[in-house]
Amino acid sequence: MVTGHRRTVGRKSRTGCRSCRARHIKCDETPDICRNCTSTGRVCDGYDVHRLPLTKKAGVDATVPAVTLVVAHRPTWPMTSDERRCLSYFQHRTVPMILEFYDSSLWREVVLWMSQSEPAVYHAVIALSAVHQSIEMRGMPLLIQEAYSIWNSFALEQLGRAFSCLIKRRMSQDPRLRDVILTCCLLFIMSDFLQGRYDDAFTHLKSGLRILKEYTAQKAPVSRVPRKEAIEPCLVETFDHLGIQCTLFGVEASCLPTDDELKQGRGGSVAFDSLEQARQAFNTPLRAVYRFTGPCMGLTAVDIASNYEALQLGQLAAWSSLSQYMDSFDHFYRRSYSALSPKERRGADLLYLQQLGLAVSLKTCLLGGNTPAYEHYTSDYRKIVLLAERIVKSFPELPAVSINTGVIPTLYRTAMVCRDHNIRWHAIELLRTWPHREGPFDSNWFLYVALETMKVELLAKNKSLENKNTSGFILTDSRGEELSLNKVLENILENQRHTARAMGKGLDDGTSSPLELAEKIKCMAGWVCVRAFEVVVRKYNWRKDSAGC
């Protein structure tokens, strides 16, 4: 009986050069460049320093909603198995997550198409995918900046390849070069945000905004003829939105010249024919309110009183922009909501929620230390929390990543200043239920600051828990369970311990302040949430040695 040749089973080499791995042949692993490539006249693409860990099965979570994506063709250059794995994850996991808030031609078409045709974008996409996989496996750790992670090291290597590809093309006259650079810049920003590298993210953001400003300054204002080198409008709109978001993180406010459709919101109310138009036009009031409320957060009552007339003028100007938008959106909301798809309804609700949050933030930003005055807005905060809860429950799966503003800023503000502790706790529960990132907004970070603020206030009212009668304080959570003051403080302390462990701080006793936990971030001093927390600390004369529960 003749038997066929049986292949010897053994462990596959994971140290071969990229070219041999892409060709699925054994590499001789000669240092620098392998003879297997050079002897056949091929260019050896070198060796990867870091390889992704093997998994039993590299599949895609079946709970991710199916999305029709525009993928023109496979890349013409060789791909390693790790890169194919990350590209598939990006297409079937990362992009559908980003699109869960709103549809976007940027992610549905532009980025995916460029990842197949532009090596620089391809490697930036692989890097973002690796970072995304890493944080999902670790459960969205807060502001983490690890010394070493195989996933982040692999991503860093891919980012280096993306930079190299861009440098090779820097003198190119290719009319698409600006789009390629900006797309890479956007992917770098998202990778940095997911890793808690805010200083690097803001550096990339400023570079992207500078490119856009230089481009728009060069355009002839009288020309109506489309230029071949015109930048994709969806890229301009996305960078504009990111720039607005980051004004709350100390980044200088930007105002990019945008399409006529976006400019209409400045001159008066306009009708929205679609959710996409409403979403794009929202950048105008969002910028106006953030520009005003951002600097106001952290001002003392004395600061406000000494400059009240000028502040009030700024408040009225921001309110004018917001109210015009709200009038137009209200008409669209009532007229079109029933005809929208479930996903579009959620998007409309997200825009409505943000308007409610901006409105109450604008009304209260000049109250200073007048705590009782906040009680007048309790019904607004209750409406915010109920709508946010409905939005959270409407997701088939809660996305971990978004480039758009969603629920975090509004829930955070509610958890910080609402005088009804039940509503505040409900907002805190929603933030804790959904660990995710919306552009620069990290739900875990804002949850931590809100919890720390609540702890400072409660401890200030009851400096000595052993000698004070705290039976009068009862908080009811979203499940209807009544919590005593001690139970609330225990809950907060446990959350702080969990956060400290997630940030690699060891078994922290829960007495570290937010600033101590994120001390590596240089730009943090300019964050609005940090200034607001410092106001609370000064108000209650809180010290670390008085934080024990």
C-alpha positions in Angstrom: 0.0 0.0 0.0 1.4 3.3 -1.1 0.8 6.2 1.2 1.1 9.9 0.3 3.7 12.2 1.7 2.8 13.5 5.0 3.8 17.0 6.0 5.9 17.2 9.1 4.0 19.0 11.8 5.9 21.5 13.8 5.7 25.0 15.2 5.6 27.8 12.7 8.4 30.3 12.9 7.2 33.7 14.1 10.5 35.5 13.5 10.7 35.5 9.7 10.9 38.7 7.6 7.8 40.4 6.6 8.2 39.6 2.9 8.5 35.8 3.5 5.7 35.8 6.0 3.4 37.6 3.4 4.4 35.0 0.8 3.8 32.1 3.3 7.3 30.6 2.8 10.0 29.8 5.3 12.5 32.6 5.9 16.2 31.9 6.4 16.2 34.8 9.0 19.5 36.4 7.9 20.0 39.6 9.9 18.9 42.9 8.3 17.7 41.3 5.0 17.1 37.7 4.3 18.9 35.8 1.5 15.7 34.2 0.5 14.5 37.5 -0.8 17.7 39.0 -2.2 18.6 35.8 -4.1 15.4 36.0 -6.1 15.7 39.7 -6.8 13.0 40.7 -4.3 13.1 43.5 -1.8 13.2 42.3 1.8 10.8 44.3 3.9 12.7 43.7 7.1 11.7 42.1 10.3 8.9 43.0 12.8 10.4 43.7 16.2 7.0 42.9 17.9 4.5 40.1 17.0 1.0 39.9 18.3 0.2 37.1 20.7 -1.5 34.0 19.2 -5.2 33.5 20.0 -7.3 30.4 19.7 -9.5 32.0 17.2 -9.3 35.4 15.7 -12.9 36.1 15.0 -15.3 39.1 15.1 -17.9 39.5 17.8 -21.2 38.4 16.4 -23.0 41.1 18.4 -21.5 43.9 16.3 -24.2 45.2 13.9 -23.6 44.5 10.2 -22.5 47.6 8.3 -22.1 47.8 4.5 -18.6 49.2 4.0 -16.9 50.4 0.9 -13.7 48.4 0.4 -12.4 48.9 -3.1 -9.8 46.1 -3.2 -7.1 44.5 -1.2 -3.8 46.3 -0.8 -1.3 45.6 -3.5 1.6 45.4 -1.1 2.4 42.3 1.0 0.5 41.9 4.3 1.7 39.9 7.3 -0.7 37.7 9.2 -0.8 40.2 12.1 -1.6 43.0 9.8 -4.4 41.0 8.1 -5.8 40.3 11.5 -5.8 43.9 12.5 -7.2 45.1 9.2 -10.1 42.7 9.5 -10.7 43.9 13.1 -10.7 47.5 12.0 -13.2 46.8 9.2 -15.5 44.6 11.1 -15.2 46.0 14.6 -13.7 49.4 15.0 -15.5 51.1 12.1 -18.9 49.7 12.9 -18.4 51.0 16.5 -17.5 54.4 15.4 -20.6 54.5 13.1 -22.9 53.5 15.9 -23.4 57.2 16.9 -23.9 58.6 13.4 -23.3 57.5 9.8 -20.2 59.1 8.3 -18.8 59.0 4.8 -15.4 59.5 6.4 -15.4 56.1 8.1 -17.7 54.3 5.8 -15.8 55.2 2.6 -12.8 57.5 2.8 -10.7 55.9 5.5 -11.5 52.4 4.3 -10.7 53.2 0.7 -7.4 54.9 1.7 -6.4 52.0 3.9 -6.5 49.8 0.8 -4.6 52.3 -1.5 -2.3 54.4 0.7 0.5 52.6 2.6 0.7 55.4 5.2 -3.0 55.2 6.0 -2.8 51.4 5.9 -0.2 51.3 8.7 -2.0 54.0 10.7 -5.2 51.9 10.5 -3.3 48.7 11.7 -1.9 50.7 14.6 -5.3 52.0 15.7 -6.8 48.5 15.4 -4.1 47.0 17.6 -4.7 49.7 20.2 -8.4 49.2 20.1 -8.1 45.4 20.5 -5.8 46.0 23.5 -8.1 48.3 25.4 -11.1 46.1 24.7 -9.3 43.1 26.2 -8.4 45.1 29.3 -11.9 46.7 29.7 -11.2 50.3 28.8 -8.6 51.2 31.5 -8.6 54.8 32.6 -5.9 57.1 31.2 -3.5 54.2 31.1 0.1 54.8 29.9 1.8 51.5 30.2 5.5 51.1 30.2 5.2 48.1 28.0 2.4 46.2 26.1 3.0 43.9 23.2 -0.1 45.4 21.5 0.9 49.0 22.0 4.5 48.2 21.0 3.2 46.6 17.8 1.1 49.6 17.2 4.1 51.9 17.8 6.0 50.0 15.1 3.1 50.4 12.7 2.9 54.1 13.4 6.6 54.3 12.6 6.0 52.7 9.3 3.2 55.2 8.6 5.5 58.1 9.4 8.2 56.7 7.1 5.6 56.4 4.2 4.6 60.0 4.8 8.2 61.3 4.8 8.9 59.5 1.5 6.0 61.5 -0.1 6.5 64.8 1.6 7.8 66.4 -1.7 5.1 64.8 -3.8 2.8 66.9 -5.9 0.1 64.4 -5.6 -3.2 66.3 -5.1 -4.4 63.7 -2.6 -1.4 64.1 -0.3 -3.2 66.5 2.1 -6.0 64.1 2.5 -3.6 61.3 3.2 -1.7 63.4 5.8 -4.9 64.5 7.5 -6.3 61.0 7.6 -3.1 59.7 9.1 -3.2 62.6 11.6 -6.8 61.7 12.6 -5.8 58.0 13.1 -2.8 59.1 15.2 -5.0 61.2 17.3 -7.5 58.4 18.0 -4.7 56.0 18.8 -3.2 58.5 21.3 -6.6 59.1 22.9 -7.2 55.4 23.4 -3.8 55.1 25.1 -4.3 58.1 27.3 -1.5 60.0 25.5 -3.2 63.4 25.5 -0.1 65.5 25.0 0.8 63.6 21.8 -2.9 63.6 20.7 -3.2 67.4 21.0 0.2 67.9 19.2 -1.2 65.9 16.2 -4.5 67.7 16.4 -2.8 71.1 16.3 -0.8 69.9 13.3 -3.9 68.9 11.5 -5.7 72.1 12.2 -2.7 74.1 11.1 -2.7 72.2 7.7 -6.4 73.0 7.3 -6.0 76.7 8.1 -3.1 77.0 5.7 -5.1 75.3 3.0 -8.2 77.5 3.5 -6.0 80.6 3.6 -4.6 79.8 0.2 -8.0 79.3 -1.4 -9.3 82.1 -3.7 -12.5 83.3 -2.1 -14.0 84.3 -5.4 -13.4 81.0 -7.0 -16.4 78.6 -7.2 -14.6 76.0 -9.4 -13.8 72.8 -7.5 -10.1 72.2 -7.3 -8.5 68.8 -7.8 -6.5 69.3 -4.5 -9.7 70.1 -2.5 -9.7 68.4 0.9 -12.5 66.0 1.7 -15.3 68.0 3.4 -15.9 65.2 5.9 -12.2 65.5 7.1 -12.7 69.3 7.6 -15.9 68.7 9.6 -14.3 66.0 11.8 -11.2 68.1 12.6 -13.5 71.1 13.3 -15.5 68.9 15.8 -12.4 67.6 17.4 -11.0 71.1 17.8 -14.2 72.2 19.5 -14.2 69.2 21.9 -10.6 69.9 22.9 -11.2 73.5 23.9 -12.3 71.9 27.2 -8.9 70.4 27.5 -6.8 73.5 27.1 -6.4 73.4 23.3 -6.8 76.8 21.7 -10.2 77.3 20.2 -10.3 76.9 16.4 -12.7 78.1 13.9 -12.2 76.4 10.5 -13.8 77.8 7.4 -16.4 75.2 6.5 -19.0 74.6 3.8 -21.8 77.1 3.2 -24.2 74.6 4.8 -22.4 74.9 8.1 -22.1 78.7 7.9 -25.9 79.2 7.6 -26.4 78.5 11.3 -24.5 81.7 12.2 -27.0 84.0 10.4 -30.3 82.7 11.7 -32.5 79.7 12.0 -32.4 77.3 9.0 -34.5 74.2 8.3 -32.8 70.8 8.5 -33.8 68.2 5.9 -31.8 65.4 7.4 -30.1 64.2 10.6 -26.8 64.6 8.9 -27.4 68.3 8.2 -28.5 68.8 11.9 -25.4 67.0 13.1 -23.0 69.1 11.0 -24.7 72.4 11.9 -24.4 71.5 15.6 -20.7 72.4 15.5 -21.6 76.1 15.4 -23.6 76.3 18.7 -21.3 73.7 20.3 -18.3 76.0 19.6 -20.1 79.1 20.8 -21.1 77.5 24.1 -17.7 75.7 24.8 -15.8 78.9 24.1 -17.8 80.7 26.8 -18.5 78.0 29.4 -15.0 76.5 29.3 -13.2 79.5 30.7 -16.0 80.2 33.2 -15.7 76.7 34.8 -13.3 77.2 37.7 -14.0 80.9 38.2 -14.8 81.9 41.8 -17.7 84.1 42.8 -15.3 87.0 43.2 -13.9 86.5 39.7 -17.4 86.5 38.2 -18.6 89.5 40.1 -15.6 91.6 39.1 -16.2 91.0 35.4 -19.9 90.2 35.3 -21.0 92.7 32.6 -18.5 91.4 30.0 -19.3 87.8 31.0 -23.0 88.3 30.7 -22.5 89.7 27.2 -20.6 86.6 26.2 -23.3 84.4 27.8 -26.0 86.2 25.7 -24.0 85.7 22.5 -23.5 82.0 23.1 -27.2 81.7 24.1 -28.2 83.4 20.8 -26.3 80.8 18.8 -27.6 77.9 20.8 -31.3 79.0 20.8 -31.3 79.5 17.0 -30.1 76.0 16.5 -32.5 74.6 19.1 -35.5 76.3 17.3 -34.4 74.6 14.0 -33.7 71.3 15.5 -37.0 71.3 17.5 -38.9 71.7 14.2 -36.9 68.8 12.6 -37.3 66.6 15.7 -41.1 66.9 15.9 -41.6 66.7 12.1 -39.1 63.8 11.2 -38.5 61.7 14.3 -41.2 59.1 13.6 -39.8 58.6 10.1 -36.3 58.0 11.2 -34.7 54.6 11.6 -33.9 53.3 15.1 -30.3 54.3 14.7 -31.2 57.8 13.4 -33.6 58.2 16.3 -30.8 57.5 18.7 -28.6 60.0 16.8 -31.4 62.6 17.1 -31.8 61.9 20.8 -28.0 62.3 21.3 -28.2 65.8 19.6 -31.2 66.7 21.8 -29.4 65.5 24.9 -26.4 67.7 24.2 -28.6 70.7 23.6 -30.2 70.2 27.0 -26.8 69.9 28.6 -25.4 73.0 26.8 -28.5 75.0 27.7 -28.4 74.3 31.5 -24.6 74.6 31.5 -24.9 78.0 29.9 -27.6 79.1 32.4 -25.6 78.0 35.4 -22.0 78.9 34.5 -22.1 82.3 36.2 -23.7 81.1 39.4 -20.3 80.8 41.0 -20.6 79.5 44.5 -24.3 80.0 44.8 -25.1 76.4 45.4 -28.8 76.8 46.4 -29.4 78.5 42.9 -28.6 75.1 41.2 -31.7 73.7 42.8 -33.8 75.7 40.4 -32.4 73.5 37.6 -33.1 70.1 39.2 -35.9 69.3 36.7 -33.5 70.0 33.8 -31.0 67.5 35.2 -33.7 64.9 35.8 -34.7 65.2 32.2 -31.1 64.9 31.1 -30.5 61.7 33.1 -33.8 60.0 31.9 -33.0 60.8 28.3 -29.4 59.6 28.7 -30.6 56.3 30.2 -33.0 55.8 27.2 -30.1 56.4 24.8 -27.8 54.0 26.6 -30.5 51.2 26.5 -31.1 51.8 22.8 -27.7 50.6 21.7 -27.6 46.9 20.6 -24.1 46.9 21.9 -22.5 49.8 23.8 -19.6 51.1 21.6 -16.3 51.6 23.2 -15.0 54.1 20.7 -16.5 57.2 19.1 -15.1 60.4 17.5 -18.3 62.3 18.2 -19.5 63.9 21.4 -22.2 61.8 23.0 -23.3 61.5 26.7 -20.1 61.9 28.7 -19.9 65.8 29.0 -23.6 66.1 29.9 -23.7 63.3 32.4 -20.4 64.5 34.0 -21.8 68.0 34.4 -25.0 66.6 36.0 -22.9 64.4 38.3 -20.9 67.4 39.4 -23.4 70.2 40.1 -26.9 68.8 40.4 -28.1 69.4 44.0 -30.4 66.3 44.0 -28.1 63.5 45.1 -30.4 60.8 43.6 -30.0 62.4 40.2 -26.3 62.8 40.6 -25.9 59.2 41.6 -28.0 58.1 38.6 -25.7 60.0 36.3 -22.7 58.4 38.0 -24.3 54.9 37.5 -24.7 55.6 33.8 -21.1 56.7 33.4 -20.0 53.6 35.3 -22.2 51.3 33.2 -20.7 52.4 29.9 -16.9 52.6 29.9 -16.0 54.3 26.6 -14.4 57.2 24.9 -15.9 60.0 22.9 -13.0 61.8 21.2 -11.0 63.2 24.1 -13.7 62.4 26.7 -12.9 59.3 28.8 -16.0 58.1 30.7 -13.8 56.5 33.4 -11.9 59.6 34.0 -14.9 61.9 34.3 -16.6 59.3 36.5 -13.6 59.3 38.8 -13.6 63.1 39.0 -17.4 63.2 39.7 -17.0 60.5 42.4 -14.1 62.3 44.0 -16.1 65.6 44.0 -19.1 64.0 45.6 -16.8 62.4 48.3 -15.2 65.7 49.1 -18.6 67.4 49.5 -20.0 64.6 51.7 -16.9 64.4 53.9 -17.0 68.2 54.3 -20.5 67.9 55.7 -19.6 65.1 58.0 -16.0 65.6 59.0 -16.1 63.1 61.8 -18.5 60.2 60.8 -18.1 58.6 64.1 -19.4 61.6 66.1 -22.0 62.8 63.6 -25.5 61.4 63.1 -25.7 60.6 59.3 -29.0 58.7 59.4 -30.8 61.6 57.8 -28.9 61.1 54.5 -30.5 58.5 52.3 -29.8 58.1 48.6 -31.9 56.0 46.2 -30.1 54.4 43.3 -31.6 53.6 39.9 -32.8 50.2 41.1 -34.7 51.7 44.0 -32.2 50.6 46.6 -31.7 53.0 49.5 -28.1 53.8 50.3 -26.8 55.4 53.6 -24.1 57.9 53.6 -21.6 55.3 54.8 -22.7 53.0 52.0 -22.2 55.7 49.4 -18.7 56.5 50.7 -17.8 52.8 50.7 -19.0 52.5 47.1 -16.9 55.5 46.1 -13.8 54.2 47.9 -14.1 50.8 46.1 -14.4 52.5 42.8 -11.3 54.5 43.5 -9.3 51.4 44.5 -10.4 49.7 41.2 -9.4 52.8 39.3 -6.0 52.9 40.9 -5.3 49.3 40.2 -6.4 49.8 36.5 -3.9 52.6 36.2 -1.1 50.5 37.5 -0.9 52.4 40.9 -1.1 49.2 42.9 -3.4 48.7 45.9 -4.1 52.4 46.4 -6.1 53.2 49.6 -8.4 55.5 47.7 -6.9 58.7 49.0 -5.2 59.7 45.7 -6.6 62.8 44.0 -7.4 62.8 40.3 -4.4 64.9 39.7 -2.0 62.4 41.4 -3.4 59.5 39.4 -2.8 61.2 36.1 0.3 63.1 36.9 2.2 62.0 33.7 -0.1 64.1 31.5 1.6 67.5 31.2 -1.4 69.4 29.7 -3.8 68.4 32.4 -3.5 71.7 34.2 -5.5 73.4 31.4 -8.4 70.9 31.5 -11.8 72.4 32.5 -12.7 69.4 34.7 -9.4 69.8 36.6 -10.1 73.5 37.3 -13.7 72.7 38.4 -12.4 70.0 40.8 -9.8 72.4 42.2 -12.6 74.9 42.9 -14.4 72.2 45.0 -11.2 71.4 46.9 -10.7 75.1 47.8 -14.4 75.6 48.7 -14.4 72.8 51.2 -10.8 73.2 52.3 -10.2 69.5 51.5 -6.9 67.9 52.2 -5.6 64.5 51.3 -5.0 63.6 55.0 -8.8 64.2 55.6 -10.0 61.9 52.8 -10.1 58.6 54.8 -13.5 57.0 54.8 
